[in-house]
Amino acid sequence: MDDDQANTRFPMPRAADRPFDPAPELTRRAAEDPVSRVELWDGETPWLVTRHEDVRTVLADPRVSVDATLPGFPHTNAVSKARDTTMKTLMQMDAPEHTTHRRVLAPEFTLGKMEALRPRIQRIVDDLIDRMLDGPKPVDLVTAFALPVPSQVICELLGVPYADRGFFHDVARTLVMDEADPGRAMAASEELNAYLERLVTGKNAEPGEDLLSTLAVERYRTGEMTAREIATLGQLLLVAGHDTTAAMIALGTAVLLANPDQLALLRDARMAAAGVETPLSDSRSSSRQVIVGWSGAVRHAVA
């Protein structure tokens, strides 16, 4: 291993004139040195795997684990280390535990149930666009649209009452906006879990037509899951679904504005669906201590 490689900090800086492209050093390694060492914020030097075929091999190997509590696990920052080692979710579970918990959520994300959400999502999007059009100019797309859309949609999905949504949005922002202070992030996480626990018990008494009500009646009431376990699932949906969606809205808009020919194609309604699918599928993710590829999925080799 080259000492310079091990001293290369991850994540690597992107080129100022090409902010949407992978970091130049990451691209170089994919071509010339696809399995190499990098240095993380805490001095750990995990392996970085960059080629698609290698990434698929690593992620399919049962000796590689996503359990964040294992010694040497490559945590990408202090907040993720604090959160992932104290609150175990689907994201930190290997099969068969992961499979069991995933089956709890799978029936709630069928095509039919997602289609049933479409009118409410459309209303959220329309209302936010109207506010931007009616408000002062220029407008910050991230704060006015990209962040509120996923937060409000997750509220609809979970069944968060309208009166509580201001609190929910504030806590959510602390959790997903790269909060640098582990103590503050963990306090927000605990505050949200406590709120969701209370919501689960309330839904058990008076269920509605939402995800937490379903889990309260089918899992909490029967003793299969505790209120805290259901709350943790709710927080997982927030953290996993919020940041990725907000980033895709903002970055997708920026990329289209930088490529007007592609933007022109999307004005054809027949191209809109493909235009949405392309950036979603093009987020190439792919990390014995291992950080895998473009976006930095992390795994730990257990054998």
C-alpha positions as CSV (number, residue, x, y, z in Angstrom):
1,M,0.0,0.0,0.0
2,D,1.3,3.5,-1.0
3,D,1.6,5.8,2.1
4,D,0.1,8.6,0.0
5,Q,-3.0,6.5,-0.7
6,A,-3.6,5.8,3.0
7,N,-3.1,9.6,3.8
8,T,-5.8,10.6,1.2
9,R,-8.8,11.8,3.2
10,F,-12.3,10.4,2.4
11,P,-14.6,11.8,1.2
12,M,-12.3,13.4,-1.4
13,P,-12.8,17.0,-2.7
14,R,-14.7,17.5,-6.0
15,A,-13.4,19.8,-8.7
16,A,-14.7,23.3,-8.3
17,D,-15.6,23.6,-12.0
18,R,-17.4,20.1,-12.0
19,P,-19.2,20.0,-8.7
20,F,-21.6,17.3,-9.9
21,D,-19.0,14.8,-11.0
22,P,-17.2,12.3,-8.8
23,A,-14.0,13.6,-7.2
24,P,-11.1,13.4,-9.7
25,E,-9.1,11.3,-7.3
26,L,-12.0,8.8,-7.0
27,T,-12.3,8.6,-10.8
28,R,-8.6,8.1,-11.1
29,R,-8.6,5.2,-8.6
30,A,-11.5,3.6,-10.3
31,A,-9.4,3.5,-13.5
32,E,-6.0,2.8,-12.1
33,D,-6.2,1.6,-8.5
34,P,-9.7,0.2,-7.8
35,V,-9.0,-1.3,-4.4
36,S,-6.9,1.0,-2.2
37,R,-6.7,2.6,1.3
38,V,-8.0,6.0,2.4
39,E,-8.0,7.8,5.7
40,L,-11.2,8.8,7.6
41,W,-11.9,11.6,10.0
42,D,-10.9,9.5,13.0
43,G,-7.6,8.2,11.5
44,E,-9.0,4.8,10.4
45,T,-7.7,3.6,7.1
46,P,-10.3,1.3,5.5
47,W,-10.3,-0.1,2.0
48,L,-12.0,1.9,-0.8
49,V,-13.6,-0.3,-3.5
50,T,-14.5,1.7,-6.7
51,R,-15.2,-0.5,-9.7
52,H,-18.8,-1.7,-10.2
53,E,-18.0,-5.4,-10.6
54,D,-15.8,-5.3,-7.5
55,V,-18.5,-3.5,-5.5
56,R,-21.1,-6.1,-6.4
57,T,-18.7,-8.9,-5.3
58,V,-18.1,-7.2,-2.0
59,L,-21.7,-6.4,-1.2
60,A,-22.8,-10.0,-2.0
61,D,-20.1,-11.6,0.2
62,P,-21.7,-12.8,3.5
63,R,-18.3,-12.2,5.2
64,V,-18.9,-8.5,4.8
65,S,-21.2,-6.9,7.4
66,V,-23.1,-3.7,7.8
67,D,-23.1,-4.0,11.6
68,A,-21.8,-0.6,12.8
69,T,-20.9,-1.9,16.2
70,L,-18.2,-4.2,15.0
71,P,-14.6,-3.1,15.8
72,G,-13.0,-1.2,13.0
73,F,-16.3,-0.4,11.2
74,P,-15.6,2.6,8.9
75,H,-17.8,5.4,10.3
76,T,-17.7,8.3,7.9
77,N,-18.2,11.0,10.6
78,A,-18.6,11.4,14.3
79,V,-22.4,11.9,14.2
80,S,-23.0,8.7,12.2
81,K,-20.7,6.8,14.6
82,A,-22.7,8.0,17.6
83,R,-26.1,7.3,16.0
84,D,-25.3,4.0,14.3
85,T,-23.7,2.4,17.4
86,T,-26.5,3.3,19.7
87,M,-29.7,3.0,17.6
88,K,-29.8,-0.2,15.5
89,T,-32.0,0.0,12.5
90,L,-32.4,-1.9,9.2
91,M,-29.4,0.0,7.9
92,Q,-27.2,-1.7,10.5
93,M,-28.6,-5.2,10.3
94,D,-27.4,-8.2,8.3
95,A,-29.5,-11.1,7.1
96,P,-31.5,-12.8,8.5
97,E,-32.3,-10.1,11.0
98,H,-32.5,-7.5,8.2
99,T,-34.8,-9.7,6.2
100,T,-37.2,-10.1,9.1
101,H,-37.4,-6.4,9.9
102,R,-37.7,-5.5,6.2
103,R,-40.8,-7.7,5.9
104,V,-42.5,-5.6,8.5
105,L,-42.3,-2.5,6.2
106,A,-42.6,-4.2,2.8
107,P,-46.5,-4.4,2.8
108,E,-46.7,-0.7,3.5
109,F,-44.7,0.3,0.3
110,T,-46.6,-1.6,-2.3
111,L,-47.4,0.2,-5.6
112,G,-51.1,0.5,-4.6
113,K,-50.3,2.2,-1.3
114,M,-47.8,4.6,-2.9
115,E,-50.3,5.5,-5.6
116,A,-52.8,6.2,-2.9
117,L,-50.4,8.8,-1.5
118,R,-50.0,10.5,-4.9
119,P,-52.9,13.1,-4.5
120,R,-51.5,14.2,-1.1
121,I,-47.9,14.4,-2.5
122,Q,-49.2,16.4,-5.5
123,R,-51.0,18.8,-3.1
124,I,-47.8,19.3,-1.0
125,V,-45.7,20.0,-4.2
126,D,-48.3,22.4,-5.6
127,D,-48.7,24.3,-2.4
128,L,-44.9,24.8,-2.0
129,I,-44.5,25.9,-5.6
130,D,-47.4,28.4,-5.2
131,R,-45.7,29.8,-2.2
132,M,-42.4,30.2,-4.1
133,L,-44.2,31.9,-7.0
134,D,-46.1,34.3,-4.6
135,G,-43.2,35.1,-2.4
136,P,-40.2,37.4,-2.7
137,K,-37.6,36.7,-5.3
138,P,-35.1,35.2,-5.6
139,V,-36.1,32.1,-3.7
140,D,-33.9,29.5,-2.1
141,L,-34.9,26.2,-3.7
142,V,-33.4,24.1,-1.0
143,T,-35.1,25.7,2.0
144,A,-38.4,26.5,0.2
145,F,-38.9,23.3,-1.7
146,A,-36.3,20.5,-1.6
147,L,-36.3,20.2,2.2
148,P,-40.0,20.6,2.9
149,V,-41.2,18.1,0.3
150,P,-39.7,14.9,1.8
151,S,-40.4,16.1,5.3
152,Q,-44.1,16.7,4.6
153,V,-44.5,13.5,2.7
154,I,-43.0,11.5,5.5
155,C,-45.4,13.2,7.9
156,E,-48.2,12.0,5.7
157,L,-46.8,8.5,5.5
158,L,-46.3,8.2,9.3
159,G,-49.5,10.0,10.2
160,V,-47.9,12.9,12.1
161,P,-50.7,15.3,13.2
162,Y,-50.7,18.7,11.5
163,A,-50.3,20.5,14.9
164,D,-47.0,18.6,15.5
165,R,-45.4,19.1,12.0
166,G,-43.5,22.2,12.9
167,F,-41.7,20.3,15.7
168,F,-41.2,17.3,13.4
169,H,-39.7,19.5,10.7
170,D,-37.3,21.2,13.1
171,V,-36.0,17.9,14.6
172,A,-35.8,16.3,11.2
173,R,-33.6,19.2,9.9
174,T,-31.2,18.7,12.8
175,L,-31.0,15.0,12.1
176,V,-30.4,15.2,8.3
177,M,-28.5,18.4,7.7
178,D,-25.0,17.1,8.5
179,E,-25.1,18.2,12.1
180,A,-21.5,18.4,13.3
181,D,-22.1,18.0,17.0
182,P,-22.8,14.3,18.0
183,G,-24.3,15.4,21.3
184,R,-26.8,17.7,19.6
185,A,-27.7,15.1,16.9
186,M,-28.2,12.4,19.5
187,A,-30.4,14.7,21.6
188,A,-32.5,15.3,18.5
189,S,-32.7,11.6,17.8
190,E,-33.9,10.8,21.3
191,E,-36.4,13.6,21.2
192,L,-37.9,12.3,18.0
193,N,-37.9,8.7,19.2
194,A,-39.7,9.8,22.4
195,Y,-42.3,11.7,20.3
196,L,-42.9,8.8,17.9
197,E,-43.3,6.4,20.9
198,R,-46.1,8.6,22.2
199,L,-47.6,8.8,18.8
200,V,-47.5,5.0,18.5
201,T,-49.4,4.5,21.8
202,G,-51.9,7.1,20.7
203,K,-52.4,5.4,17.3
204,N,-53.0,2.1,19.1
205,A,-55.9,3.7,21.0
206,E,-57.2,5.7,18.0
207,P,-55.8,4.3,14.8
208,G,-56.0,6.1,11.5
209,E,-55.0,5.3,7.9
210,D,-51.2,5.6,8.1
211,L,-48.1,3.6,8.6
212,L,-47.7,4.1,12.4
213,S,-51.4,3.2,12.9
214,T,-50.9,-0.1,11.0
215,L,-47.8,-1.0,12.9
216,A,-49.4,0.0,16.2
217,V,-52.4,-2.3,15.6
218,E,-50.7,-5.2,13.9
219,R,-47.3,-5.2,15.8
220,Y,-47.5,-3.2,19.0
221,R,-51.0,-4.3,20.2
222,T,-50.0,-7.9,19.6
223,G,-46.7,-7.6,21.5
224,E,-44.6,-8.4,18.4
225,M,-42.9,-5.0,18.6
226,T,-42.4,-2.4,21.3
227,A,-43.3,1.3,20.8
228,R,-39.6,2.1,20.8
229,E,-38.9,-0.4,18.0
230,I,-41.7,1.1,15.9
231,A,-40.4,4.6,16.7
232,T,-37.0,3.6,15.5
233,L,-38.4,2.4,12.2
234,G,-40.1,5.8,11.8
235,Q,-36.9,7.6,12.4
236,L,-35.2,5.4,9.9
237,L,-37.7,6.3,7.2
238,L,-37.1,10.0,8.0
239,V,-33.3,9.8,7.9
240,A,-33.1,7.4,4.9
241,G,-35.8,9.1,2.9
242,H,-35.4,12.8,3.7
243,D,-31.7,13.6,2.8
244,T,-31.6,11.6,-0.4
245,T,-34.8,13.0,-1.7
246,A,-33.9,16.6,-0.9
247,A,-30.5,16.2,-2.4
248,M,-31.9,14.7,-5.6
249,I,-34.4,17.5,-6.0
250,A,-31.8,20.2,-5.6
251,L,-29.0,18.6,-7.5
252,G,-31.3,17.4,-10.3
253,T,-32.5,20.9,-10.8
254,A,-29.0,22.3,-10.8
255,V,-27.9,19.7,-13.4
256,L,-30.8,20.4,-15.6
257,L,-30.2,24.2,-15.5
258,A,-26.5,23.5,-16.4
259,N,-27.7,21.3,-19.3
260,P,-30.5,23.2,-21.1
261,D,-30.8,20.7,-23.9
262,Q,-31.8,18.0,-21.3
263,L,-34.2,20.4,-19.6
264,A,-35.8,21.0,-23.0
265,L,-36.4,17.3,-23.4
266,L,-38.2,17.1,-20.1
267,R,-40.7,19.7,-21.2
268,D,-42.2,16.9,-23.3
269,A,-44.5,15.1,-20.9
270,R,-43.7,11.8,-22.5
271,M,-40.1,12.1,-21.4
272,A,-40.8,13.2,-17.8
273,A,-41.0,9.7,-16.3
274,A,-37.7,8.7,-17.8
275,G,-36.1,12.0,-16.8
276,V,-37.0,11.3,-13.2
277,E,-35.8,7.7,-13.2
278,T,-32.4,8.4,-14.8
279,P,-30.9,10.5,-11.9
280,L,-32.4,8.1,-9.4
281,S,-30.7,5.1,-11.0
282,D,-27.5,6.9,-11.8
283,S,-26.5,7.5,-8.2
284,R,-23.8,4.9,-8.4
285,S,-23.2,3.6,-4.9
286,S,-20.9,1.2,-4.1
287,S,-16.9,0.4,1.1
288,R,-12.7,-5.8,5.7
289,Q,-13.2,-2.3,6.7
290,V,-14.6,-1.3,3.3
291,I,-16.0,1.9,1.9
292,V,-17.7,1.2,-1.3
293,G,-17.5,3.5,-4.2
294,W,-19.1,6.7,-5.4
295,S,-21.4,7.7,-2.5
296,G,-19.6,5.8,0.3
297,A,-21.7,2.9,1.4
298,V,-19.9,1.3,4.3
299,R,-19.3,-2.4,5.2
300,H,-17.0,-4.3,7.6
301,A,-15.4,-7.6,6.8
302,V,-16.1,-10.1,9.5
303,A,-13.9,-12.9,8.3
